[in-house]
Every structure is written in C-alpha cells, then in structure tokens.
Amino acid sequence: MADEFNRRDFLKAAAIAAGPAVVSGRAANEKINIGWIGVGTRGYASLDWMHTAAPNDVEITAICDTYEGYIARAKDRMKTVWGTTPKVYKDYNDLLADKSIDAVFIMTPEHLHHNMAIAAIKAGKHIYTEKPLAHTIEEGFDIVHAAEKTDKVIQVGTQNRSSTIYKKAKEMIQQGMIGDVHYARAFWYRNSLPDNPAWRYVIPPEANTQNTDWNRFLGPAPKRSWSPERYFQWRLYWDYSGGISTDLLVHQTDIINFMLNRTVPKSCVASGGIYRWHDDRDTPDTFSAIYEYPDNFHINYSCYFGNDHYGYGEQICGNEGTIEVMNRKDMYFTPETFGGKAPANVAARKPVHLNGKEDFNEGDGAINHFRNFLQSIKGNEKPIAPPLVGQQAAISGHMATLSFKNQKKIIWDEAANKYHFV
C-alpha cells in the first residue's frame, strides 16, 4: 500500500540489480576491450569514471580525437590512473577497424554521433553513445533501425535512469504516493561571471590547424574555415549542437518519462533567445518549452544562464503529493495538506528526504550507467537506455529546437514517427 511506503523500504531495495540475470556470453574474468572516441571535456572525465565503475572488467586499449592536445592529455591520464598506454587514432574509422576492440564509447559533439554509431554497428562493436542519440530526429531513427539488425549492446548516455535516487522516486510514484499526475516542472539554471560566458570553454592557446583536424571535426556539418571557437565551444552553434534543448532539456524530459512510464509528447511550444551572453553564439541562453502528452499530462520546462539560485531539478506534482529531485542529489516527497483537510490516508504519509551520497554512496547516475552497459555486454543485465529509449528522449529535445527555430507549435505523430507545425 502507498501509505506503508517509507524510508526504510527505500533503503532496503537500494541494492536490487537493474535487470534480470541471464546466462553470460563472456567468461567472468574476460576483460572488455574498449575504444574511446572523443577525449575532450566529458570524454576525458569519463576515463576516470570508468576506472571507478569497473577497473577490473575493462581495458581501454585505444583512444581517438581530432586534437593532438586532447590525445596527449588522455594518454597521460591513462598512464597515471590505469597504468596503461593505449593506441591513439585521429580517424575513428581506423579505430573501428581494430578487431580486438569489443566496444566503443562515443563521447563527441552531437553532429558526429550518427555517422560514428552507424559505422560502429557495421563494425560489430558494442556502443555507448552520449546523448542526444543524434543531431536530428531522422538520424536518430536511422540508428534505431540499424540497431535492430545487430545483436550488440547499445546504450545511450541518459544516465539519470541509472541513478538510485530517480529509481526510488519512480517506485514511490508507481506505488501511488503522490496520486494522479497531470503536471511536472523541470528547470536548469546556471550563472557565471562576465569573463566566463556560459559554454565558452577555454581554448588552448597552442591549438592550430596543424595539431587540430578541423575537417574531421566538421564531418557532415557545413564546411567552414578554421574556427577554434566552433571547435572547442561547439555547444554554442546549431551546426554541431541543439544547445539547451539537446544538452540539458533531454536529460530532464527523459527522466520524467522514466518516472512516469511515458515516451514522447504530442506537442511542444518553445521560446527564448540570446538574452544574457551577447557574442556570436547561435543557441539560446534563455529557453522555455511547454509539452503536452497524451492522456492529459503537461511539462513546463525552463532554462536560464543568468541566475543559479534554484539550481536544477524536476518536480512531479500529483494531486496527493509532490516528488522533487534537486541537482541529481536530493529527493523530497511532500504530501498535500489540502489546507488542513487532507483525507486520512494522505494525512498519514510522512515527508521523505533521500540524499544520493549519504543514502546510496552515489553522485549522479553516470558510473552506474557505465556498469549497466558493461554488465549488459556480459549478459547479466539489460541496457536501461537502449536506442529506442534514447531516441524518445532526443525527440523531445529536437521538438523544442524545431519549435523555437520555426516559431511555431510542433505536433508529433507517433503512429507515423513524423512531425508537422501548426
């Protein structure tokens, strides 16, 4: 019963595995050889995360990047943390041709995901790809269809699904603790000083056309002259990124989908612009989106890069209570009071607060997400974010981008997997 669900029940269930055990297809002590494609900001940090997640299950045997400075930095980190020296590549196709590599991590700008994922599927590799699945809805479905023809494991990096905090929130919602749900809010607010504009990552002063393969970085994007801003600060330009929509929003709409067993909204209206940081960026620093789902459900989303007082989080508003997850760290359950006239069963529910570090020894879900991917390769679990789920997350982001760019309401036709504007 919902009224009997309490903190002790949460903690008791914390160690339950993500998926059912099946017969392993690999020897228990056989290491998975991994090729790492992209060792920039997130790709570099993830080398350490993987060492925390499964140092005895994998060996990173190769790394690939188009900037020699990133390759040198990653090689040094691999030597320091892993005690190994991987092979290095500039062209991901050369890495994929290495038959000793079992799996690849695609940690590159989003406009490169499609071509890399399709090539990796053809090369017979297991794949972990960062979100969004692809740079467009059409490219995403291309990956989904290709994935249906392979027996390899593919995981999309919507790591909130692997967070115990969010799993506990989902359990609580499914057990009826907040009643019927028709409305959710999600928001992500950031701020920085004038000398550090949002997403203006530091450009290495030594970067130039001799040590940076600009044409390989461009890939399928429009051809342009060398631009270190576009290379190192790619999130700010439509050619390579969906900006807030596909970098931040998709994490939050996806985890709401997860907690509420939903998939794709039926409509979206988005607005915003470049209000705070007036430079040559394309993508907004201020953004809002309203989503309508089938069966009377609504998400109100907002993001602003000029104030971080409220941080980021998701608020699931039920008619009998509220579930909030703040900054991927804290989960709060608060019952409704109905002005002091709450029904007895609702009034009996007590507030709950769980903290990821204190209660589960977790930060966000990234390390668990890596483990789930590797255990799925070993045959012990199933991927929690397979390509279709990753595509559903990406569609929400792309709908917001398309609505914003076209200044129109966008409608999703789930039966046809197509969109139109009204």
N, C-alpha and C positions, 0 to 999 in steps of 0.2 A: 504494500500500500504506500501511496505517496507520503502520507503523514508519518510513516515509520522510517523514512529515509533520512539518515543523519550523518554526521561527520565520520563516525566510526565505520559506517558502511562504505563511505568513500575510500578510506584508508585501507580497509580490508581487501578491496578489489583492485588496488593500485598495481599489483604485480601481474595481473592477468595478461597473457600474451595477446598480441594484436590479431593473430589469425590461428586457425586450427593447424595442429601438427600433421604433416604428411610425410611419406617416405622421402628421405633426402636423395637428391640426384647426384650429390657430391660426397666424397669422403669427409668425415667430420673434421679432419685435420688438414684438408686440402685448401690452400690459400687461393683467393680470387685475385687474379692479376688485373690491375686497373690502369687505364689510360686516362689522364686528366686533361681535358681540353678547356683551356682558359684558366690562367692563374693570376688574374687581376685582383680587384678588391675582394670579392666574395670567394672566388676560386682559391685565392691564397689562404684566406682564413679557414676555408674548409679543409685544407690539408691537415691542420691541427685538429679540427672537429672529427675528422675520420680517425685520427690516431686515438682520440678519446673514445670514439664509438666502437671500434673493432680492430685494434692494432694487431691482433693475432690471427684475424680472419682474412686480411687482405695484404697485398703488396702493391704499392703504386710504382709501376715499372716504367711509366712514360709520362711526360708532361708536354703540353703543346701550347704555344702562344705566339702571337704575331709581333710582340715587343720583346726584344732581347733582354731589356732590363727586368721584366717580369720573370723571364725564364731564369736568369741568374739569381734573382731573389728566391724563387721557388726551389731551385737546386740547393741553395744554401740552407733553406728551411728544412728540406728533406734530409739533408745530411745531419742537421742539428737534432731534429725531432725523431726521425725514423732511422737514422744511421745508414741510409742507402743513397745511391746516386742513380736516378732514373735516366733513361734515354730522353732526348729532347727533340722536338719537332716544331717546325713553323707551319707546316701544312697538315691539317687534321686527317687528310686522306692517306698520308704516309703512316700516320699513327694507326689508322683503322686497318691498314694492310698488314700490320703485325699480328700474325695468327696466334701468338702467345697471349695476347690481351683478351681477357674474358668479358670485361665490362668497361664502359666509358662513363665519365661524368662530364656533362656539357655545361660549362659554367661561363658562358659567353654572353655578349649582348643579344637581345631577343631576336633581332633580324637575322641572326645566323642559326637559330635553333632548328628551323625546318630542314635546311639542306644537310646540316650535320646529323640530325636524327634519322632522316631517310637514308643517308649514306651508312650510318651505324647499323641500322636494321638490315640493310643489304649485306653488310659485312658480318652479320651474325653475332653482334655484340649485345649483351645486356646493357640497358641505358638508364642512367639517372640524368634528367634534364631539368635545369632550373625553370621556374615559372617566368612568364607565361609559356604555355606549350609552344606557341608560335606567334609570329608577328601579325598574322591576320586570321580570321575565322576560317577562311578557305585552306590556308596552310595547315591549320590545326586538324581539320578533318582529313587532310592528306596523310598526316602522321597517324591518326586513329585508324584509318583504313589499312595502312601499311603494317601497323602493329597487329592487326587481326590475322595477318598471314605469317606471323612468326611465333615461335614458342619461347622466345626470350622474355625476360622480365623487363618491364619499363615502368619507371617511377617518375612522377612529376613533382617538382620541389615545392609543393604547397604543404610545408612542414607542420603547420598548425594541427593538421589531422593526426599527427603522431604525438601531440602534447597531451600528457595525462590530465592537465587542468581542463582542457577542452573536452576530453573524453568523459571526465566527471560531470562537466556541465551538460553534455549530451545525455548522460544517464539520468540526471536529475530532471531534465525536460521531458524525457521519454517516460519517466515514472509519474508524470503529472504534477510535479511540484509547483509549476507556475500556471497551470491551467491551459486554456486555449491561447494560441499565439497568432496574432494578426499583424504585429508591428515590431520592427527592430531598428535600432540606430547603430551606425558604425562610424567611426571618425579616426583620423590620424593627423595630429597637429605637431608641427616642428617649428623651430626657430633657430636663428644663428646670427652672429654679428655681421655688420656691413662688409667686413673684409673677408667673410667666408660665406658667400651666397649659397643657397641650397643646391646641392648636387654639383657644385663647382669643385670637383676633386682636384687636388694638387697635380699639376702637370710636371713630370720630371724634367728638369732643365736640360738634360742631355738627350732627350727624345728627339729624333730627327728621321728623315726618310731613309737613312742608311741602316738604322737599327730598329725601325718600325715598318712592318709590311702593310702599308696603307691599303693596297689593292686587295689583299686577302681579308683585311678587316671589312672593307666595303662589301665584299661578296656580292649578293644580289641587290644591294642598295644602289641608288643613283650614283653615277660616277661624279666625283668632285676632286678638286685639288686638295693636297695635304692640309689637314686641319688638326692640330693637336687638341683643340677644344672638342671637336667632334669625336676624336678617338678616345680621349680619357674621360670626357664628360658626356658620353653618348646618351644618357637618360634624358637630356635636355632637348633632343632633336627627334622629330617624328620619323625620320628615315630609319632610325635604329630602335625606337622605343615608343611605347604608348604612354609614357610619363606616369603620372599618378595612377591612371586607370589600370595599367598592367603591372606596375611595380609595387603598389601598395593596396589599392582597392581590391584586387583579385584575391589577396590573402584573406580579406575580411568578408567579402561576399561568399567565398568558398567555405570558410569555417562556419558561417551562418547556415549555408546549405547542409554542411555536415551535421551540425547540431540539430537541425530541424528536418532532416531527410528530404531536402529539396534539391533541385538540379539547376534549371535555367529560368530566369524571369521571362515574362511575356512582353514586357515593355520597359523602356528607360528614357528618361529625360535628363540631360546633363547641361550644366552651365558653369561658367567661371572664366578664368583668364590669367594673364600675367599682371598681377596687381602689386606684388612686393618687389620682385627682383627684375629690374628693367635692364636687361642685357640682350644678347642675341638669341636667347633660348626660344624654342618653339612651344614647348609643352608648358601647360599652366602651372602656376604656383598656388592657385586658389581654385578649388574644384568641388562641385556638389553634384550628386546624382540621386534620382528618385527611381526606385524599381517597384514594379507591380508584378506579382507572381500569380499563377492560377490559385484558385481556392482562397481568395481574399487575404493575401499576405503582401506586406509592404516593407521595403528597406529604405531608410533615409540615410544617405552617406554624405560625409563632408571631409574635406582635407584643406589645410592651410599651412603654408610655410612661413608664417609670420608671428606665431604665438604657440607656445607649447604647454600652456597651463594645464590643459585637460589631457595631455598625452595622447594615447590611442587605445581603442578598445571597441568592444561590441556589447550592446545592451539588448537582451531579448526580453521584450515586455509582454508578459502574459496577463490574463485577466485576474489571476490569483497570486502573482508574484513576478519578480524580476531576477534574471540571471545576468550578471555583468562579468566580463573578463577584461581586466585592465592591464595594458602593457605586456600581455602574454605572461604575466607573473601572478596576478591575484584574481581569484574567482569569488564573487559575492552572490549569495542568494538572500533576497529580501522579500518576505511575504507581504501581500497587500493588506492594508488595515481597514479599508472601506470606511474611513472616518470613525473608527472605533466600533463598527458594526459588522466586522468580518464574521462569516459563518464559522461555526465551531471547528470544523475540520481545517480551515485555513488559519484561524487564530492559533491553533495548536502547533503550527510549524514555526521552527526557530530559525533565526538568521544563521547563515553558514559563511565562513571565510576560509579559503584554502590558498596557500602560497606554494608556488612551484618548487622553490628551493627548500623551504622548511619541511613541506609535507612529502615531496617526491624526489628531492635532490635533482631537480631539473631546472634548466633555463628555459629556452623555447624548445620547440619540438625537433630541431634540426638533427641532433645526434640520434634521437630515436628514429627519425625518418631514414637516416643512413642505415641504421641497424635493420629496420624493416626491409629495406631494399636488399641488403646482403642476405638476410635470412630467407627472403623470397627466392633468391638465386639458389640457396642451399636446399630449398624445398620445404622449409619449416614453417613459413608464413606465406601470406598473400600480400601483394603490394596494396597499401592503403590509398594510394593516389595513382591508379593506372591511367593510361592515356585518355580514356573517355571522361574520367572524372577531371583530369587536368584540362581537357577541352571545355567542359562545362564551366569550370572556373574562369577560363580565358574568355569565353563568350561574354560573360558579364562585363569584363573589362573592355573588350572590344566594342560592345554595345554603347558603353559610356563614351568612349573615344569618338565613335561614329556619330552619336547624337550631338556631341559638342562641336565636332568639325562641321557638321551639316546644319546645326542649329534647328534640329527637328526631333520630334519624338520618334524613337525607333521601336519597331514591333518585331518580335521573334516568332517565327512559325516553326514550332517544334516538330511537327509532322514532316515538313519539307526540309528542315535544317537550313532555313534561309531567313533573311530579314528584309524589311521594307520600311519606308518612312511615311509618316502621316503629318 
